[in-house]
Amino acid sequence: MKAIILIFLSICSIANCQNKKANTAIRDRTLKIPKGYTKQKSSEPYLICGTDDYTYVPDAENYAYGFYKKGNQVYCQGKLTDINGDKFRSLWFNYYKNNDNVYYYTRELGLQRIPGIDAASTETFSSFIADKNYLYIRTSKVIERQGLKIVSDYISYKEAIPAKNTTNNSNSSYTYVNYYLFKNIKGYWIVKLSDVVSYNFLGKTYNHKWDVVYQKEKVENEVEETVYNAAGIDVKPEFPGGISKFQDFIDKKFKIDEKDLSGKIYSTFIVEKDGSLSDIKILRDLGYGSGKELIRVLKLSPKWKPGLQNGQKVRCLYSIPYRINSSLDH
């Protein structure tokens, strides 16, 4: 399969090469919220280009392995593309845009242009993106944007995927599949993310059968509380003075010796009920200790205003892409 993909990529432009299967969300009328799932309020974004695969290119805006912008030229898999680099920027992890198009990146397939999306109105929506008309997941147009919100994440549902050329269940492999419950102007939708994106309409009214509480794991005789996704709660957590003041705080504290290091560091953390930050993780950094330095700075953060759900303080997962340029004075 990899050989076929590589041959296919060599024939067409990296920027415009399309995987038609990946570009089509499948309407599956049998799809329901599964039994045996684990319901949680947040999930860590799946990062295709991990830190171990990261190669830093000096004097460039580095995005992932072999994928970077230098001047107004965009390189993908180490090769120059025909993408207009003016205004080209990262939206959210594997999503990128310029004035004309929106793109989705994987190391296996390179940079794919998302067809039909309105670049001018495209913005992040939870862990996905949306334009003025539709929600997009990977390169697939899924459901209408009007009135859209994410109700719940159903994650870590373990499905058996039979191995090829065998019907023996003992030889089956397993994968974790994510389910998302959305609501828009038409009603409630279940969306399934596996090797393809599939979805189904569940109805106009909420069914409390969907509101199953997952078992809370005990840690040293204490019950671990639910962590909510910032996009799905009533009041999001906030740094004193707002996000611009938070960026100012990091700018003042962040120190690194490497000259001309530029790009983004992606991190997540939990804003606790008392406003402190915990479980700080670096999803992608620029090397040279940049990830460790951001962790150090985040640990110094003043307390935030905690998130609220139904009037109660809750633990909340928050993510930031922090842009650095060590050639500039902080």
Buried (B, 14 or more C-beta within 10 A) or exposed (E): EEEEBEEEBEEEBBBBBBBEEBBBBEEEEEBBBBEEBBBBBBBEBEBBBEBEEBEBBEEBBBBBBBBBBBEEBBBBBEEEBEBBBEEBEBBBBBBBBBEEBBBBBBBEBBBBBBBEBEBEEBEEBBBBBBBEBBBBBBBBBBBBBEEBEBBBBBBBBEBEEEEEEEEEEEEEEEEBBBBBBBBBEBBBBBBBBEEBBBBBBBEEEBEEEBEBEBEEEEEEEEEEEBBBBBBBBEBBBBBEEEEEEBBBBBBEBBEBEBEEBBBBBBBBBBBBBEBBBEEBEBBBBBBBBBBEBBBBBBEEBEEBBBBBBEEEBBBBBBBBBBBBEBEEEE
